[in-house]
Amino acid sequence: MCGIAGLFARDPGASIDLPVLTHMRDAMRHRGPDGAGIWSDDGVALAHRRLSVIDVEGSPQPMHSGDGRAVITFNGEIYNYRELRCELAALGHRFVTEGDTEVILAAWREWGADCLTRFNGMFAFAIYDRATRSLFLARDRFGVKPLFTATLRDGTFAFASELKGLLAHPAIDRTIDPLAIEDYFAWGYVPDHRSILASVEKLPAGHYRIVEHGSGPRAPVSWYDVSFATKRTKSEAEQVEAIRACLNDAIGSRMVSDVPIGAFLSGGVDSSTVVALMAGRSDRPVTTCSIGFDVPELDETVHARLIAEKFGTHHHERIVDPAMLDRIDAL
């Protein structure tokens, strides 16, 4: 998890208030405690808070493309970046880091917006094109990584990973959207594209957006949607094996990391399956963590402990009790 933010002025010659952008960035320090960066030019500035997972010592952001044309701020992980890196290297691209951020830049330079269909991952990023002086924002297929946007009164386009980041800007209109309140009571959350504020939107999942000086942001463009048009008939055994293969591939790709990783284990079907597949792919005990409650009918730590014992994990448990409510503000 990282934090990204940026400001893009309507006037291409306008200067960006960097102290304000720094405040926006650092309002999301919890998303990226390992590093911070800001890049600016006339009419644009990008900011980043980093949580190091891939290429821990390298890949600082915002990052420039090899030819200097593009600058990116990126939150997420591209699971197939090594395969894409090999393909792009064969096409003439050269890399100086070991991370996935540089691969996104090279893929965008090679394929433009079509690069999104080649990414297997979770992501939200913004790329500034220094040649066209435009901003390209994109979000992953299912919206795993968040991206909030707003157009300020002076025409400046602002974005951030969290609403907290935008609220750090003094010009954000804080008027509540009554339709968002209605959505929240109907669904339990505020769906894309709305947010709780009338002036703030979320870039919808599976969409990208281009912002230009003078004309402002274009309408979001859908680059992915779920299709139910193709139906395949398989036996139950074939379906089981297909799901097993997909899950195994998905777990394997998410275990690529330059830092220790673990699994949150509740003892239910989903998390138990994840831990079982992780254990089958790891040559050392998987680290698992469980949260329990001091109310027996709500506590699932017994189930989690059974799975941890079965797969020989390095297991951690914590019990939550009502006395911990006084820590909510700190959290």
C-alpha positions in Angstrom: 0.0 0.0 0.0 1.4 3.4 -1.0 -0.2 6.8 -1.2 -0.3 9.0 -4.3 -1.5 12.6 -4.8 -1.2 15.4 -7.4 -2.3 18.8 -8.6 -2.8 19.7 -12.2 -3.6 23.4 -13.0 -6.0 24.6 -15.7 -3.4 27.2 -16.7 -0.3 25.4 -18.1 2.0 28.2 -16.8 0.6 28.2 -13.3 2.7 27.4 -10.3 1.7 24.7 -7.9 1.5 25.3 -4.2 4.0 22.6 -3.1 3.5 23.1 0.7 -0.2 22.3 0.1 0.6 19.2 -1.9 3.1 18.1 0.7 0.4 18.4 3.3 -1.9 16.3 1.1 0.8 13.7 0.7 1.7 13.5 4.3 -2.0 13.2 5.4 -1.6 9.7 4.0 1.7 8.8 5.7 0.1 5.7 7.1 -0.1 4.4 3.5 3.6 4.8 3.0 6.0 5.1 6.0 9.1 4.1 4.1 9.7 7.1 1.9 8.3 10.2 0.3 8.8 12.3 -2.9 7.5 15.2 -4.9 8.1 16.2 -8.5 6.8 19.5 -10.1 6.9 21.4 -13.3 4.8 24.3 -14.7 1.2 23.6 -14.1 1.7 20.1 -12.5 3.0 18.4 -9.4 3.0 14.7 -8.3 3.6 13.3 -4.9 4.2 9.9 -3.4 4.3 8.1 0.0 6.0 4.7 -0.3 5.6 1.3 1.4 8.5 -0.7 0.1 7.5 -4.2 -1.1 9.4 -4.7 -4.5 12.9 -3.4 -5.1 13.1 -2.1 -1.5 16.3 0.0 -2.0 15.4 1.2 -5.5 12.4 2.6 -7.4 11.9 5.9 -5.7 8.8 7.9 -6.8 7.7 10.0 -8.6 9.8 8.2 -11.3 10.8 9.3 -14.8 10.7 7.1 -17.8 14.0 6.2 -19.5 13.6 8.8 -22.2 12.5 11.4 -19.7 9.2 12.0 -21.4 6.9 10.6 -18.6 6.7 10.9 -14.8 4.6 8.5 -12.7 3.3 8.2 -9.2 2.0 4.7 -8.6 0.2 2.7 -5.8 -0.1 -1.0 -6.1 1.7 -4.0 -7.5 2.0 -5.5 -11.0 2.3 -9.3 -10.5 3.5 -10.1 -14.0 6.0 -7.2 -14.2 9.0 -9.6 -14.7 7.4 -11.2 -17.8 6.5 -7.7 -19.2 10.0 -6.5 -18.4 11.4 -9.3 -20.6 9.0 -8.5 -23.4 9.7 -4.8 -23.3 13.5 -5.3 -23.1 13.2 -7.3 -26.3 11.5 -4.3 -27.9 14.4 -2.1 -27.0 13.5 -0.7 -23.6 16.3 -0.5 -21.0 15.8 -0.7 -17.2 17.8 0.6 -14.3 15.7 -0.6 -11.4 14.4 -4.0 -10.3 10.8 -2.9 -9.6 7.4 -2.8 -11.3 7.1 1.0 -11.4 9.6 1.4 -14.2 7.8 -1.4 -16.2 4.6 0.5 -16.1 6.3 3.5 -17.6 7.9 1.5 -20.3 4.6 -0.3 -21.1 2.8 3.0 -21.3 5.5 4.4 -23.6 5.2 1.3 -25.8 1.5 0.7 -25.9 -0.2 3.8 -24.6 -3.6 3.2 -22.8 -3.6 -0.4 -24.1 -0.8 -1.2 -21.6 -3.6 -1.5 -19.0 -4.9 -4.7 -20.5 -1.5 -6.3 -20.2 -1.2 -5.7 -16.4 -2.0 -8.4 -14.0 -2.2 -6.6 -10.7 -3.9 -4.0 -8.5 -3.1 -0.4 -9.2 -3.9 3.2 -9.3 -1.5 5.6 -10.9 -1.0 8.9 -12.6 1.4 9.5 -15.5 2.3 13.0 -16.7 3.3 13.2 -20.4 5.8 16.0 -20.8 5.4 16.0 -24.6 1.6 16.5 -24.7 1.5 18.1 -21.2 -1.4 15.9 -20.2 -2.2 13.7 -17.2 -3.2 10.0 -17.6 -4.9 8.4 -14.6 -5.9 4.7 -14.4 -7.4 2.3 -11.9 -7.3 -1.5 -11.9 -10.0 -3.9 -13.1 -11.9 -4.2 -9.8 -10.9 -1.0 -8.0 -8.7 -2.7 -5.4 -6.6 0.5 -5.2 -8.5 3.7 -4.6 -8.3 7.0 -6.4 -10.3 10.1 -5.4 -10.5 13.2 -7.7 -11.8 16.7 -7.5 -11.8 19.9 -9.7 -11.3 23.0 -7.5 -12.9 26.4 -8.0 -9.9 27.7 -9.9 -10.0 24.8 -12.3 -7.1 22.9 -10.7 -7.6 19.1 -10.9 -6.6 17.3 -7.7 -6.3 13.6 -6.9 -5.3 11.4 -4.0 -5.4 7.8 -2.8 -7.7 8.7 0.0 -10.3 11.4 0.8 -8.0 12.4 3.6 -5.4 13.5 1.1 -7.9 15.7 -0.7 -9.3 17.1 2.5 -5.8 18.4 3.3 -6.3 20.9 0.5 -8.0 24.1 1.9 -10.0 24.7 -1.3 -11.9 21.4 -1.2 -15.7 21.9 -0.9 -16.8 19.8 2.0 -20.6 19.8 1.1 -22.1 16.4 1.7 -23.7 14.6 -1.3 -27.3 13.6 -0.2 -27.3 10.9 -2.9 -24.2 9.4 -1.4 -25.9 9.2 1.9 -28.8 7.4 0.3 -26.4 5.0 -1.4 -24.7 4.3 1.9 -27.9 3.4 3.7 -29.0 1.2 0.7 -25.7 -0.6 0.1 -23.6 -0.1 3.2 -21.0 1.9 1.2 -20.8 4.6 -1.4 -20.4 3.0 -4.9 -18.3 4.4 -7.8 -18.3 7.0 -9.0 -19.6 9.0 -6.0 -17.9 9.8 -2.7 -19.5 11.2 0.5 -18.7 14.7 -0.8 -20.5 16.3 -3.7 -17.3 17.8 -5.0 -15.3 14.6 -5.0 -15.5 11.6 -7.3 -13.8 8.2 -7.4 -12.3 7.1 -10.7 -14.4 4.0 -11.4 -12.8 0.6 -11.4 -11.5 -0.5 -14.7 -11.4 3.1 -16.1 -8.8 5.6 -17.1 -9.0 9.3 -17.5 -7.1 12.0 -19.3 -6.7 15.6 -18.0 -5.5 18.5 -20.2 -4.6 22.1 -19.5 -7.4 24.5 -20.5 -10.1 21.9 -21.1 -9.8 20.1 -17.8 -10.6 16.4 -17.2 -12.2 14.3 -20.0 -14.9 11.8 -19.1 -13.6 8.5 -17.7 -13.1 5.7 -20.3 -13.9 2.1 -19.5 -11.0 -0.3 -20.3 -12.4 -3.3 -18.5 -15.7 -4.8 -17.6 -16.8 -8.3 -16.6 -18.4 -10.2 -19.5 -20.9 -13.0 -19.1 -21.2 -13.5 -22.9 -19.0 -16.6 -23.1 -20.3 -19.6 -21.2 -18.3 -22.8 -21.0 -19.8 -26.2 -20.1 -17.5 -28.2 -17.9 -18.0 -31.2 -15.5 -17.8 -30.6 -11.8 -14.4 -32.2 -11.6 -13.1 -29.9 -14.4 -14.5 -26.9 -12.7 -12.8 -27.8 -9.4 -9.5 -28.2 -11.1 -9.9 -25.0 -13.1 -10.6 -23.0 -9.9 -7.8 -24.8 -8.1 -5.4 -23.8 -10.9 -6.6 -20.2 -10.9 -6.3 -19.9 -7.1 -2.8 -21.4 -7.1 -1.6 -19.1 -9.8 -3.1 -16.1 -8.0 -1.5 -17.0 -4.7 1.8 -17.6 -6.3 1.9 -14.3 -8.0 1.0 -12.4 -4.8 3.9 -14.1 -2.9 6.5 -12.3 -5.0 7.9 -9.8 -2.5 11.3 -8.5 -1.3 10.0 -8.2 2.3 8.4 -10.8 4.6 4.7 -11.5 3.9 2.0 -13.4 5.8 -1.7 -14.1 5.8 -4.7 -13.0 7.9 -6.3 -16.2 9.0 -9.9 -16.2 10.3 -10.3 -20.0 10.0 -13.0 -19.6 7.4 -13.0 -21.2 3.9 -11.4 -18.3 2.1 -8.5 -17.5 4.4 -7.9 -21.2 5.1 -7.6 -21.9 1.3 -5.1 -19.0 0.9 -3.0 -20.3 3.8 -3.1 -23.9 2.4 -1.9 -22.8 -1.0 0.7 -20.5 0.4 2.1 -23.4 2.5 2.3 -25.6 -0.6 4.4 -22.9 -2.3 6.7 -22.0 0.6 9.9 -23.7 1.8 9.5 -22.2 5.3 6.5 -21.8 7.7 3.9 -19.3 6.6 3.3 -16.4 9.0 -0.4 -16.2 10.0 -2.3 -13.7 12.2 -5.7 -14.0 13.8 -7.9 -11.6 15.7 -10.2 -13.0 18.3 -12.9 -11.7 20.6 -13.7 -12.2 24.2 -17.3 -13.2 23.3 -17.3 -17.0 22.7 -20.1 -17.0 20.1 -18.1 -14.4 18.0 -14.6 -15.8 18.4 -13.1 -17.9 15.6 -9.6 -18.3 16.9 -10.2 -22.0 17.5 -10.9 -22.6 13.8 -7.9 -20.5 12.9 -5.7 -22.5 15.3 -6.7 -25.8 13.7 -5.6 -24.5 10.2 -2.4 -23.1 11.6 -1.5 -26.4 13.2 -2.4 -28.4 10.1 -0.1 -26.4 7.9 2.6 -25.7 10.5 2.4 -21.9 10.3 4.1 -19.3 12.5 0.9 -18.2 14.1 0.0 -15.0 16.0 -3.2 -14.3 17.9 -4.6 -11.1 19.4 -7.8 -10.7 21.4 -9.9 -7.6 21.0 -11.9 -6.4 24.0 -14.2 -3.3 24.6 -11.4 -1.6 26.5 -9.6 -1.1 23.2 -12.2 1.4 22.0 -10.1 4.2 23.5 -7.4 3.4 20.9 -9.6 4.1 17.9 -8.6 7.8 17.5 -4.9 6.8 17.6 -5.5 4.0 15.0 
